[in-house]
Structure formats: C-alpha cells, structure tokens
C-alpha cells in the first residue's frame, strides 16, 4: 500500500495514489456518519453500559 520512512521518533507513511484516494474517501464517510448519528450518543452509551 505504501512505504514507511523512518524520521527518528516518527514514522511517515507515503501512500500510493490509489491508496491516498481510498483513504480520503473513507475519511469523508466519517463526517456523514457523524451527522447521521448526532444526538444519539447518549442512548448508545446508556445501552452499552446496561
């Protein structure tokens, strides 16, 4: 998928163009999910702790 470059204490991953596009698309889905489930977090937390 990509190469890792050692930068001392930090590793930087260099993605192939296709992988970078896929990562950007996946990240964009998170915002849609956040908007779709806004205000429901309290119910989710209560259900999980029951």
mmCIF file as Biopython writes it, N, C-alpha, C and O atoms, coordinates in Angstrom:
data_model
#
loop_
_atom_site.group_PDB
_atom_site.id
_atom_site.type_symbol
_atom_site.label_atom_id
_atom_site.label_alt_id
_atom_site.label_comp_id
_atom_site.label_asym_id
_atom_site.label_entity_id
_atom_site.label_seq_id
_atom_site.pdbx_PDB_ins_code
_atom_site.Cartn_x
_atom_site.Cartn_y
_atom_site.Cartn_z
_atom_site.occupancy
_atom_site.B_iso_or_equiv
_atom_site.auth_seq_id
_atom_site.auth_asym_id
_atom_site.pdbx_PDB_model_num
ATOM 1   N N  . UNK A ? 1  ? 0.828   -1.186 0.000  1.0 0.0 1  A 1 
ATOM 2   C CA . UNK A ? 1  ? 0.000   0.000  0.000  1.0 0.0 1  A 1 
ATOM 3   C C  . UNK A ? 1  ? 0.867   1.243  0.000  1.0 0.0 1  A 1 
ATOM 4   O O  . UNK A ? 1  ? 0.577   2.195  -0.724 1.0 0.0 1  A 1 
ATOM 5   N N  . UNK A ? 2  ? 1.903   1.255  0.778  1.0 0.0 2  A 1 
ATOM 6   C CA . UNK A ? 2  ? 2.765   2.426  0.836  1.0 0.0 2  A 1 
ATOM 7   C C  . UNK A ? 2  ? 4.093   2.078  1.467  1.0 0.0 2  A 1 
ATOM 8   O O  . UNK A ? 2  ? 4.334   0.930  1.839  1.0 0.0 2  A 1 
ATOM 9   N N  . UNK A ? 3  ? 4.932   3.048  1.583  1.0 0.0 3  A 1 
ATOM 10  C CA . UNK A ? 3  ? 6.242   2.854  2.186  1.0 0.0 3  A 1 
ATOM 11  C C  . UNK A ? 3  ? 6.307   3.651  3.473  1.0 0.0 3  A 1 
ATOM 12  O O  . UNK A ? 3  ? 5.703   4.717  3.594  1.0 0.0 3  A 1 
ATOM 13  N N  . UNK A ? 4  ? 7.047   3.120  4.430  1.0 0.0 4  A 1 
ATOM 14  C CA . UNK A ? 4  ? 7.252   3.825  5.686  1.0 0.0 4  A 1 
ATOM 15  C C  . UNK A ? 4  ? 8.646   4.427  5.674  1.0 0.0 4  A 1 
ATOM 16  O O  . UNK A ? 4  ? 9.630   3.741  5.397  1.0 0.0 4  A 1 
ATOM 17  N N  . UNK A ? 5  ? 8.719   5.695  5.973  1.0 0.0 5  A 1 
ATOM 18  C CA . UNK A ? 5  ? 10.001  6.375  6.056  1.0 0.0 5  A 1 
ATOM 19  C C  . UNK A ? 5  ? 10.294  6.666  7.518  1.0 0.0 5  A 1 
ATOM 20  O O  . UNK A ? 5  ? 9.475   7.264  8.216  1.0 0.0 5  A 1 
ATOM 21  N N  . UNK A ? 6  ? 11.460  6.241  7.979  1.0 0.0 6  A 1 
ATOM 22  C CA . UNK A ? 6  ? 11.846  6.463  9.369  1.0 0.0 6  A 1 
ATOM 23  C C  . UNK A ? 6  ? 12.304  7.907  9.531  1.0 0.0 6  A 1 
ATOM 24  O O  . UNK A ? 6  ? 13.228  8.348  8.847  1.0 0.0 6  A 1 
ATOM 25  N N  . UNK A ? 7  ? 11.669  8.635  10.423 1.0 0.0 7  A 1 
ATOM 26  C CA . UNK A ? 7  ? 12.025  10.022 10.703 1.0 0.0 7  A 1 
ATOM 27  C C  . UNK A ? 7  ? 12.348  10.175 12.181 1.0 0.0 7  A 1 
ATOM 28  O O  . UNK A ? 7  ? 11.802  11.045 12.859 1.0 0.0 7  A 1 
ATOM 29  N N  . UNK A ? 8  ? 13.227  9.336  12.667 1.0 0.0 8  A 1 
ATOM 30  C CA . UNK A ? 8  ? 13.572  9.409  14.086 1.0 0.0 8  A 1 
ATOM 31  C C  . UNK A ? 8  ? 12.481  8.772  14.914 1.0 0.0 8  A 1 
ATOM 32  O O  . UNK A ? 8  ? 12.225  7.575  14.789 1.0 0.0 8  A 1 
ATOM 33  N N  . UNK A ? 9  ? 11.835  9.555  15.759 1.0 0.0 9  A 1 
ATOM 34  C CA . UNK A ? 9  ? 10.797  9.025  16.630 1.0 0.0 9  A 1 
ATOM 35  C C  . UNK A ? 9  ? 9.444   8.939  15.937 1.0 0.0 9  A 1 
ATOM 36  O O  . UNK A ? 9  ? 8.497   8.387  16.498 1.0 0.0 9  A 1 
ATOM 37  N N  . UNK A ? 10 ? 9.342   9.477  14.722 1.0 0.0 10 A 1 
ATOM 38  C CA . UNK A ? 10 ? 8.076   9.452  13.992 1.0 0.0 10 A 1 
ATOM 39  C C  . UNK A ? 10 ? 8.252   8.691  12.687 1.0 0.0 10 A 1 
ATOM 40  O O  . UNK A ? 10 ? 9.261   8.839  11.997 1.0 0.0 10 A 1 
ATOM 41  N N  . UNK A ? 11 ? 7.257   7.876  12.357 1.0 0.0 11 A 1 
ATOM 42  C CA . UNK A ? 11 ? 7.234   7.211  11.062 1.0 0.0 11 A 1 
ATOM 43  C C  . UNK A ? 11 ? 6.219   7.927  10.187 1.0 0.0 11 A 1 
ATOM 44  O O  . UNK A ? 11 ? 5.122   8.257  10.636 1.0 0.0 11 A 1 
ATOM 45  N N  . UNK A ? 12 ? 6.589   8.162  8.949  1.0 0.0 12 A 1 
ATOM 46  C CA . UNK A ? 12 ? 5.698   8.798  7.990  1.0 0.0 12 A 1 
ATOM 47  C C  . UNK A ? 12 ? 5.393   7.772  6.914  1.0 0.0 12 A 1 
ATOM 48  O O  . UNK A ? 12 ? 6.307   7.204  6.315  1.0 0.0 12 A 1 
ATOM 49  N N  . UNK A ? 13 ? 4.109   7.531  6.664  1.0 0.0 13 A 1 
ATOM 50  C CA . UNK A ? 13 ? 3.702   6.578  5.654  1.0 0.0 13 A 1 
ATOM 51  C C  . UNK A ? 13 ? 3.398   7.338  4.376  1.0 0.0 13 A 1 
ATOM 52  O O  . UNK A ? 13 ? 2.612   8.286  4.377  1.0 0.0 13 A 1 
ATOM 53  N N  . UNK A ? 14 ? 4.022   6.921  3.292  1.0 0.0 14 A 1 
ATOM 54  C CA . UNK A ? 14 ? 3.789   7.514  1.984  1.0 0.0 14 A 1 
ATOM 55  C C  . UNK A ? 14 ? 2.886   6.557  1.225  1.0 0.0 14 A 1 
ATOM 56  O O  . UNK A ? 14 ? 3.282   5.426  0.941  1.0 0.0 14 A 1 
ATOM 57  N N  . UNK A ? 15 ? 1.683   6.993  0.895  1.0 0.0 15 A 1 
ATOM 58  C CA . UNK A ? 15 ? 0.706   6.126  0.244  1.0 0.0 15 A 1 
ATOM 59  C C  . UNK A ? 15 ? 0.802   6.211  -1.267 1.0 0.0 15 A 1 
ATOM 60  O O  . UNK A ? 15 ? 1.139   7.256  -1.823 1.0 0.0 15 A 1 
ATOM 61  N N  . UNK A ? 16 ? 0.503   5.106  -1.921 1.0 0.0 16 A 1 
ATOM 62  C CA . UNK A ? 16 ? 0.350   5.112  -3.370 1.0 0.0 16 A 1 
ATOM 63  C C  . UNK A ? 16 ? -0.857  5.991  -3.696 1.0 0.0 16 A 1 
ATOM 64  O O  . UNK A ? 16 ? -1.754  6.123  -2.863 1.0 0.0 16 A 1 
ATOM 65  N N  . UNK A ? 17 ? -0.903  6.593  -4.881 1.0 0.0 17 A 1 
ATOM 66  C CA . UNK A ? 17 ? -2.034  7.485  -5.225 1.0 0.0 17 A 1 
ATOM 67  C C  . UNK A ? 17 ? -3.410  6.845  -5.024 1.0 0.0 17 A 1 
ATOM 68  O O  . UNK A ? 17 ? -4.324  7.499  -4.522 1.0 0.0 17 A 1 
ATOM 69  N N  . UNK A ? 18 ? -3.568  5.583  -5.408 1.0 0.0 18 A 1 
ATOM 70  C CA . UNK A ? 18 ? -4.869  4.929  -5.244 1.0 0.0 18 A 1 
ATOM 71  C C  . UNK A ? 18 ? -5.222  4.762  -3.770 1.0 0.0 18 A 1 
ATOM 72  O O  . UNK A ? 18 ? -6.379  4.919  -3.379 1.0 0.0 18 A 1 
ATOM 73  N N  . UNK A ? 19 ? -4.229  4.448  -2.964 1.0 0.0 19 A 1 
ATOM 74  C CA . UNK A ? 19 ? -4.474  4.275  -1.531 1.0 0.0 19 A 1 
ATOM 75  C C  . UNK A ? 19 ? -4.809  5.610  -0.889 1.0 0.0 19 A 1 
ATOM 76  O O  . UNK A ? 19 ? -5.650  5.668  0.008  1.0 0.0 19 A 1 
ATOM 77  N N  . UNK A ? 20 ? -4.168  6.681  -1.331 1.0 0.0 20 A 1 
ATOM 78  C CA . UNK A ? 20 ? -4.461  8.008  -0.790 1.0 0.0 20 A 1 
ATOM 79  C C  . UNK A ? 20 ? -5.889  8.408  -1.127 1.0 0.0 20 A 1 
ATOM 80  O O  . UNK A ? 20 ? -6.583  8.988  -0.292 1.0 0.0 20 A 1 
ATOM 81  N N  . UNK A ? 21 ? -6.336  8.104  -2.347 1.0 0.0 21 A 1 
ATOM 82  C CA . UNK A ? 21 ? -7.724  8.405  -2.733 1.0 0.0 21 A 1 
ATOM 83  C C  . UNK A ? 21 ? -8.708  7.605  -1.894 1.0 0.0 21 A 1 
ATOM 84  O O  . UNK A ? 21 ? -9.725  8.138  -1.452 1.0 0.0 21 A 1 
ATOM 85  N N  . UNK A ? 22 ? -8.413  6.332  -1.673 1.0 0.0 22 A 1 
ATOM 86  C CA . UNK A ? 22 ? -9.282  5.487  -0.855 1.0 0.0 22 A 1 
ATOM 87  C C  . UNK A ? 22 ? -9.337  5.995  0.581  1.0 0.0 22 A 1 
ATOM 88  O O  . UNK A ? 22 ? -10.405 6.011  1.194  1.0 0.0 22 A 1 
ATOM 89  N N  . UNK A ? 23 ? -8.188  6.412  1.121  1.0 0.0 23 A 1 
ATOM 90  C CA . UNK A ? 23 ? -8.143  6.937  2.485  1.0 0.0 23 A 1 
ATOM 91  C C  . UNK A ? 23 ? -8.960  8.216  2.603  1.0 0.0 23 A 1 
ATOM 92  O O  . UNK A ? 23 ? -9.679  8.405  3.585  1.0 0.0 23 A 1 
ATOM 93  N N  . UNK A ? 24 ? -8.857  9.094  1.613  1.0 0.0 24 A 1 
ATOM 94  C CA . UNK A ? 24 ? -9.631  10.342 1.635  1.0 0.0 24 A 1 
ATOM 95  C C  . UNK A ? 24 ? -11.122 10.048 1.574  1.0 0.0 24 A 1 
ATOM 96  O O  . UNK A ? 24 ? -11.910 10.683 2.275  1.0 0.0 24 A 1 
ATOM 97  N N  . UNK A ? 25 ? -11.514 9.090  0.742  1.0 0.0 25 A 1 
ATOM 98  C CA . UNK A ? 25 ? -12.929 8.712  0.655  1.0 0.0 25 A 1 
ATOM 99  C C  . UNK A ? 25 ? -13.417 8.150  1.983  1.0 0.0 25 A 1 
ATOM 100 O O  . UNK A ? 25 ? -14.491 8.524  2.455  1.0 0.0 25 A 1 
ATOM 101 N N  . UNK A ? 26 ? -12.642 7.259  2.590  1.0 0.0 26 A 1 
ATOM 102 C CA . UNK A ? 26 ? -13.009 6.668  3.877  1.0 0.0 26 A 1 
ATOM 103 C C  . UNK A ? 26 ? -13.162 7.752  4.936  1.0 0.0 26 A 1 
ATOM 104 O O  . UNK A ? 26 ? -14.110 7.719  5.721  1.0 0.0 26 A 1 
ATOM 105 N N  . UNK A ? 27 ? -12.237 8.717  4.968  1.0 0.0 27 A 1 
ATOM 106 C CA . UNK A ? 27 ? -12.323 9.823  5.927  1.0 0.0 27 A 1 
ATOM 107 C C  . UNK A ? 27 ? -13.587 10.635 5.716  1.0 0.0 27 A 1 
ATOM 108 O O  . UNK A ? 27 ? -14.193 11.090 6.687  1.0 0.0 27 A 1 
ATOM 109 N N  . UNK A ? 28 ? -14.001 10.828 4.468  1.0 0.0 28 A 1 
ATOM 110 C CA . UNK A ? 28 ? -15.203 11.615 4.190  1.0 0.0 28 A 1 
ATOM 111 C C  . UNK A ? 28 ? -16.460 10.909 4.699  1.0 0.0 28 A 1 
ATOM 112 O O  . UNK A ? 28 ? -17.444 11.564 5.042  1.0 0.0 28 A 1 
ATOM 113 N N  . UNK A ? 29 ? -16.430 9.589  4.749  1.0 0.0 29 A 1 
ATOM 114 C CA . UNK A ? 29 ? -17.581 8.849  5.263  1.0 0.0 29 A 1 
ATOM 115 C C  . UNK A ? 29 ? -17.811 9.133  6.744  1.0 0.0 29 A 1 
ATOM 116 O O  . UNK A ? 29 ? -18.948 9.127  7.215  1.0 0.0 29 A 1 
ATOM 117 N N  . UNK A ? 30 ? -16.735 9.381  7.469  1.0 0.0 30 A 1 
ATOM 118 C CA . UNK A ? 30 ? -16.848 9.640  8.906  1.0 0.0 30 A 1 
ATOM 119 C C  . UNK A ? 30 ? -17.690 10.862 9.211  1.0 0.0 30 A 1 
ATOM 120 O O  . UNK A ? 30 ? -18.461 10.858 10.170 1.0 0.0 30 A 1 
ATOM 121 N N  . UNK A ? 31 ? -17.553 11.909 8.408  1.0 0.0 31 A 1 
ATOM 122 C CA . UNK A ? 31 ? -18.339 13.121 8.631  1.0 0.0 31 A 1 
ATOM 123 C C  . UNK A ? 31 ? -19.818 12.843 8.397  1.0 0.0 31 A 1 
ATOM 124 O O  . UNK A ? 31 ? -20.664 13.318 9.155  1.0 0.0 31 A 1 
ATOM 125 N N  . UNK A ? 32 ? -20.139 12.082 7.357  1.0 0.0 32 A 1 
ATOM 126 C CA . UNK A ? 32 ? -21.535 11.713 7.103  1.0 0.0 32 A 1 
ATOM 127 C C  . UNK A ? 32 ? -22.106 10.886 8.237  1.0 0.0 32 A 1 
ATOM 128 O O  . UNK A ? 32 ? -23.249 11.095 8.644  1.0 0.0 32 A 1 
ATOM 129 N N  . UNK A ? 33 ? -21.323 9.950  8.753  1.0 0.0 33 A 1 
ATOM 130 C CA . UNK A ? 33 ? -21.752 9.120  9.876  1.0 0.0 33 A 1 
ATOM 131 C C  . UNK A ? 33 ? -21.999 9.992  11.102 1.0 0.0 33 A 1 
ATOM 132 O O  . UNK A ? 33 ? -22.988 9.810  11.812 1.0 0.0 33 A 1 
ATOM 133 N N  . UNK A ? 34 ? -21.099 10.934 11.346 1.0 0.0 34 A 1 
ATOM 134 C CA . UNK A ? 34 ? -21.237 11.827 12.491 1.0 0.0 34 A 1 
ATOM 135 C C  . UNK A ? 34 ? -22.541 12.613 12.411 1.0 0.0 34 A 1 
ATOM 136 O O  . UNK A ? 34 ? -23.260 12.732 13.404 1.0 0.0 34 A 1 
ATOM 137 N N  . UNK A ? 35 ? -22.844 13.144 11.245 1.0 0.0 35 A 1 
ATOM 138 C CA . UNK A ? 35 ? -24.079 13.917 11.076 1.0 0.0 35 A 1 
ATOM 139 C C  . UNK A ? 35 ? -25.323 13.028 11.194 1.0 0.0 35 A 1 
ATOM 140 O O  . UNK A ? 35 ? -26.338 13.450 11.748 1.0 0.0 35 A 1 
ATOM 141 N N  . UNK A ? 36 ? -25.241 11.813 10.679 1.0 0.0 36 A 1 
ATOM 142 C CA . UNK A ? 36 ? -26.384 10.906 10.712 1.0 0.0 36 A 1 
ATOM 143 C C  . UNK A ? 36 ? -26.745 10.488 12.135 1.0 0.0 36 A 1 
ATOM 144 O O  . UNK A ? 36 ? -27.914 10.250 12.438 1.0 0.0 36 A 1 
ATOM 145 N N  . UNK A ? 37 ? -25.744 10.401 13.002 1.0 0.0 37 A 1 
ATOM 146 C CA . UNK A ? 37 ? -25.987 9.896  14.355 1.0 0.0 37 A 1 
ATOM 147 C C  . UNK A ? 37 ? -25.811 10.949 15.441 1.0 0.0 37 A 1 
ATOM 148 O O  . UNK A ? 37 ? -25.694 10.608 16.618 1.0 0.0 37 A 1 
ATOM 149 N N  . UNK A ? 38 ? -25.790 12.213 15.065 1.0 0.0 38 A 1 
ATOM 150 C CA . UNK A ? 38 ? -25.690 13.284 16.066 1.0 0.0 38 A 1 
ATOM 151 C C  . UNK A ? 38 ? -26.866 13.199 17.028 1.0 0.0 38 A 1 
ATOM 152 O O  . UNK A ? 38 ? -27.998 12.941 16.620 1.0 0.0 38 A 1 
ATOM 153 N N  . UNK A ? 39 ? -26.591 13.413 18.282 1.0 0.0 39 A 1 
ATOM 154 C CA . UNK A ? 39 ? -27.650 13.412 19.286 1.0 0.0 39 A 1 
ATOM 155 C C  . UNK A ? 39 ? -28.034 12.031 19.775 1.0 0.0 39 A 1 
ATOM 156 O O  . UNK A ? 39 ? -28.847 11.921 20.693 1.0 0.0 39 A 1 
ATOM 157 N N  . UNK A ? 40 ? -27.493 10.995 19.213 1.0 0.0 40 A 1 
ATOM 158 C CA . UNK A ? 40 ? -27.842 9.631  19.623 1.0 0.0 40 A 1 
ATOM 159 C C  . UNK A ? 40 ? -26.782 9.010  20.514 1.0 0.0 40 A 1 
ATOM 160 O O  . UNK A ? 40 ? -26.938 7.884  20.988 1.0 0.0 40 A 1 
ATOM 161 N N  . UNK A ? 41 ? -25.724 9.735  20.736 1.0 0.0 41 A 1 
ATOM 162 C CA . UNK A ? 41 ? -24.610 9.178  21.513 1.0 0.0 41 A 1 
ATOM 163 C C  . UNK A ? 41 ? -25.045 8.817  22.931 1.0 0.0 41 A 1 
ATOM 164 O O  . UNK A ? 41 ? -24.629 7.780  23.449 1.0 0.0 41 A 1 
ATOM 165 N N  . UNK A ? 42 ? -25.852 9.624  23.556 1.0 0.0 42 A 1 
ATOM 166 C CA . UNK A ? 42 ? -26.299 9.358  24.919 1.0 0.0 42 A 1 
ATOM 167 C C  . UNK A ? 42 ? -27.020 8.017  24.997 1.0 0.0 42 A 1 
ATOM 168 O O  . UNK A ? 42 ? -26.783 7.234  25.916 1.0 0.0 42 A 1 
ATOM 169 N N  . UNK A ? 43 ? -27.892 7.756  24.043 1.0 0.0 43 A 1 
ATOM 170 C CA . UNK A ? 43 ? -28.610 6.482  24.027 1.0 0.0 43 A 1 
ATOM 171 C C  . UNK A ? 43 ? -27.670 5.315  23.815 1.0 0.0 43 A 1 
ATOM 172 O O  . UNK A ? 43 ? -27.840 4.257  24.420 1.0 0.0 43 A 1 
ATOM 173 N N  . UNK A ? 44 ? -26.671 5.503  22.953 1.0 0.0 44 A 1 
ATOM 174 C CA . UNK A ? 44 ? -25.708 4.439  22.707 1.0 0.0 44 A 1 
ATOM 175 C C  . UNK A ? 44 ? -24.911 4.128  23.959 1.0 0.0 44 A 1 
ATOM 176 O O  . UNK A ? 44 ? -24.676 2.961  24.274 1.0 0.0 44 A 1 
ATOM 177 N N  . UNK A ? 45 ? -24.497 5.153  24.668 1.0 0.0 45 A 1 
ATOM 178 C CA . UNK A ? 45 ? -23.721 4.955  25.890 1.0 0.0 45 A 1 
ATOM 179 C C  . UNK A ? 45 ? -24.563 4.245  26.944 1.0 0.0 45 A 1 
ATOM 180 O O  . UNK A ? 45 ? -24.072 3.344  27.624 1.0 0.0 45 A 1 
ATOM 181 N N  . UNK A ? 46 ? -25.815 4.639  27.086 1.0 0.0 46 A 1 
ATOM 182 C CA . UNK A ? 46 ? -26.688 4.001  28.053 1.0 0.0 46 A 1 
ATOM 183 C C  . UNK A ? 46 ? -26.922 2.538  27.708 1.0 0.0 46 A 1 
ATOM 184 O O  . UNK A ? 46 ? -26.939 1.684  28.594 1.0 0.0 46 A 1 
ATOM 185 N N  . UNK A ? 47 ? -27.103 2.247  26.428 1.0 0.0 47 A 1 
ATOM 186 C CA . UNK A ? 47 ? -27.346 0.859  26.007 1.0 0.0 47 A 1 
ATOM 187 C C  . UNK A ? 47 ? -26.108 -0.003 26.249 1.0 0.0 47 A 1 
ATOM 188 O O  . UNK A ? 47 ? -26.223 -1.164 26.644 1.0 0.0 47 A 1 
ATOM 189 N N  . UNK A ? 48 ? -24.945 0.557  26.017 1.0 0.0 48 A 1 
ATOM 190 C CA . UNK A ? 48 ? -23.717 -0.219 26.188 1.0 0.0 48 A 1 
ATOM 191 C C  . UNK A ? 48 ? -23.400 -0.470 27.664 1.0 0.0 48 A 1 
ATOM 192 O O  . UNK A ? 48 ? -22.783 -1.481 28.000 1.0 0.0 48 A 1 
ATOM 193 N N  . UNK A ? 49 ? -23.811 0.426  28.532 1.0 0.0 49 A 1 
ATOM 194 C CA . UNK A ? 49 ? -23.483 0.279  29.949 1.0 0.0 49 A 1 
ATOM 195 C C  . UNK A ? 49 ? -24.546 -0.511 30.725 1.0 0.0 49 A 1 
ATOM 196 O O  . UNK A ? 49 ? -24.373 -0.776 31.914 1.0 0.0 49 A 1 
ATOM 197 N N  . UNK A ? 50 ? -25.624 -0.879 30.068 1.0 0.0 50 A 1 
ATOM 198 C CA . UNK A ? 50 ? -26.704 -1.612 30.739 1.0 0.0 50 A 1 
ATOM 199 C C  . UNK A ? 50 ? -26.377 -3.069 30.906 1.0 0.0 50 A 1 
ATOM 200 O O  . UNK A ? 50 ? -27.182 -3.824 31.451 1.0 0.0 50 A 1 
#
